[in-house]
Amino acid sequence: ALAAVVYSTNGAIHVQAEMGTMIELFTVQGQCIYSAEATAQLTTIDALNSDVVLVKVNGETVKVAVK
């Protein structure tokens, strides 16, 4: 599987990953704010006013500053 690409613009998180990849977002406090399988090559998720989110994809967790 290709590694996911995770980045942030305009207060949203963008995840480039293969379709069917499980994507989960958590606040730094550990609250899950998004959990779904990718249905397209690029998934855009509102970061819900978080400054930093943890993105778990392909079994790895990436910390992303929301810009």
Secondary structure by P-SEA (a helix, b strand, c coil): ccbbbbbccccbbbbbccccbbbbbbcccccccccccccccbbbbccccccbbbbbcccbbbbbccc
